[in-house]
Amino acid sequence: MRERLQKLLSACGVGSRRQMEEFIRAGRVTVNGRVAGLGESADLSVDTVAVDGVPIRPAERTACLMLHKPRGYVTTLSDERGRPTVAELVKDFNLRVWPAGRLDMDSEGLLLLTNDGALTQRLTHPSHEVDKEYETWVTGDLAPGLRRLRAPMSLDGHPLRRPGVRVLREEPGGVHVLSVVIHEGRNRQVRRMCQIAGLTVVRLIRVREGSLRLDPALGPGQWRELTADELAALTGEGKK
């Protein structure tokens, strides 16, 4: 069956659809020896599709990893500035996976990596509104900051759904730890929301994505595959 190249390549575990669109635009994808164009389709049963000259084939199996991302790593497979990447942390896994979402360099916690294009789409597309919960260490005037955080807010001209915000505890030095649940996942969203509210984020850990919580047994830099039950709950199949 013929499929759009970016969808086909993603399903084969080469990368996310967005990454594959970039590959196609850069001329790195060929179909039957000819440089492919964006919007083109192919059928692996009759066509030879290659990336950087290497023929691709369907992934042997799909996989999804839970990584406890440490601070100081960028959420990419490679970095032109030579910074440490999350790909280095999972290099011993026997399948090629990519991040299903992002977590900025200064943030920590739950990051999912997969070779499943459909799962990547479900976790990252704004229409699915997968909840993400962060433990957020902040300084600043807390009472007005909480009122502003809980009020209507926009980023980049886009209105946000009101986040769930709870005070978890107070720590020495005027630091408060909040639970902040967001629904969109815009770039550095929690940090930028707190800045608008007059609060300074000093530490940020993602502890939940959808129904999935960060495994407390995983230390920073450690990872494991999701269980079948976790994956079913994440994709919604566990509700059927």
Secondary structure, DSSP 4 states (H G I P E B T S, - for coil): --EEHHHHHHHTTS--HHHHHHHHHTT-EEETTEE--TT-EE-TTT--EEETTEE----SS--EEEEEEPTT-BSSS--TT---BHHHHTTTSSS--EESS---TT-EEEEEEES-HHHHHHHH-GGG---EEEEEEEES-HHHHHHHHTS-EEETTEEEPPPEEEEEEEETTTEEEEEEEESS--TTHHHHHHHHTT-EEEEEEEEEETTEEPPTTPPTT-EEEPPHHHHHHHHTGGG-
